[in-house]
Amino acid sequence: MVRLASRSDLPAGAGKIVATRGKVIALFNVGGSIRAVENTCPHRGGPLGEGVLNGTVVTCPWHGWNFDLGTGLCPRNPAVSIRCIALEIRGDEIYASLE
């Protein structure tokens, strides 16, 4: 498990980009629930961690593609998806297995 961030660094409705072990992860606080996905939009490589969060859906800031943070699926085209990353919360700390 790799420590990604502290919950206190991620206010409700916010996103954060974390680079570790050669991976770039987008973390989001969705109403107190922390979600993590790969940071790269499959459309043109936009930084999803800088996107707008609306409920459980993040919208890429470059071209408006959106993805559900629970499933990784694009609501408009379920054939397109991003990888969701399983997290473990230990107190205030956020960890992930990046294998």
C-alpha positions as CSV (number, residue, x, y, z in Angstrom):
1,M,0.0,0.0,0.0
2,V,1.2,3.5,-0.9
3,R,0.2,6.6,1.0
4,L,-1.4,9.1,-1.4
5,A,-2.6,12.0,0.8
6,S,-4.4,13.0,4.0
7,R,-8.2,13.4,4.1
8,S,-7.7,16.8,5.6
9,D,-5.9,17.9,2.4
10,L,-9.0,17.1,0.4
11,P,-12.1,19.2,1.2
12,A,-15.6,18.0,0.2
13,G,-16.1,18.6,-3.6
14,A,-12.4,18.9,-4.3
15,G,-10.0,17.1,-6.5
16,K,-6.3,16.5,-6.0
17,I,-3.6,15.1,-8.3
18,V,-1.0,12.8,-6.7
19,A,2.0,11.4,-8.5
20,T,3.7,8.4,-6.9
21,R,5.6,5.3,-8.1
22,G,5.3,6.3,-11.8
23,K,1.6,6.7,-11.6
24,V,-0.6,9.9,-11.6
25,I,-3.8,9.5,-9.6
26,A,-6.8,11.8,-9.3
27,L,-8.3,11.9,-5.8
28,F,-11.8,13.3,-5.1
29,N,-13.8,13.9,-2.0
30,V,-17.4,13.1,-3.0
31,G,-19.5,14.2,0.0
32,G,-17.0,12.7,2.5
33,S,-16.3,9.5,0.4
34,I,-12.8,9.5,-1.1
35,R,-12.6,8.2,-4.7
36,A,-9.5,7.6,-6.9
37,V,-9.1,7.2,-10.6
38,E,-6.3,7.3,-13.1
39,N,-5.7,11.0,-13.8
40,T,-5.6,10.8,-17.6
41,C,-8.7,11.3,-19.7
42,P,-8.7,8.6,-22.5
43,H,-10.0,11.2,-25.0
44,R,-6.9,13.5,-25.3
45,G,-5.0,12.9,-22.0
46,G,-6.6,15.8,-20.1
47,P,-5.9,16.0,-16.3
48,L,-9.1,14.6,-14.6
49,G,-7.9,15.8,-11.2
50,E,-8.4,19.4,-12.4
51,G,-11.9,18.6,-13.6
52,V,-15.2,19.8,-12.3
53,L,-16.9,17.5,-9.9
54,N,-20.7,17.2,-10.0
55,G,-22.0,14.5,-7.7
56,T,-20.0,11.4,-8.5
57,V,-19.2,12.5,-12.0
58,V,-16.0,14.4,-13.0
59,T,-15.8,16.4,-16.2
60,C,-12.4,16.7,-18.0
61,P,-11.3,20.3,-18.1
62,W,-10.0,20.0,-21.7
63,H,-12.9,18.7,-23.8
64,G,-15.8,18.1,-21.4
65,W,-15.7,14.3,-21.4
66,N,-17.2,13.0,-18.1
67,F,-16.7,9.9,-16.0
68,D,-18.5,8.3,-13.1
69,L,-16.0,8.0,-10.2
70,G,-17.8,4.9,-8.9
71,T,-17.7,2.8,-12.1
72,G,-15.2,4.6,-14.3
73,L,-17.7,4.7,-17.1
74,C,-18.4,7.6,-19.4
75,P,-22.2,8.2,-19.0
76,R,-22.6,9.2,-22.7
77,N,-20.5,6.3,-24.0
78,P,-20.1,3.3,-21.6
79,A,-17.6,1.8,-24.1
80,V,-15.1,4.4,-22.8
81,S,-13.9,4.2,-19.2
82,I,-11.1,5.1,-16.8
83,R,-9.6,2.9,-14.2
84,C,-10.9,3.2,-10.6
85,I,-8.4,2.6,-7.9
86,A,-9.3,0.9,-4.6
87,L,-8.4,2.9,-1.5
88,E,-7.9,2.1,2.1
89,I,-8.5,4.9,4.7
90,R,-6.4,4.6,7.9
91,G,-7.5,7.4,10.2
92,D,-6.8,10.6,8.2
93,E,-4.5,8.9,5.7
94,I,-5.4,7.6,2.2
95,Y,-3.6,4.6,0.8
96,A,-3.9,2.7,-2.4
97,S,-2.5,-0.5,-3.9
98,L,-0.9,0.5,-7.2
99,E,0.2,-2.9,-8.4
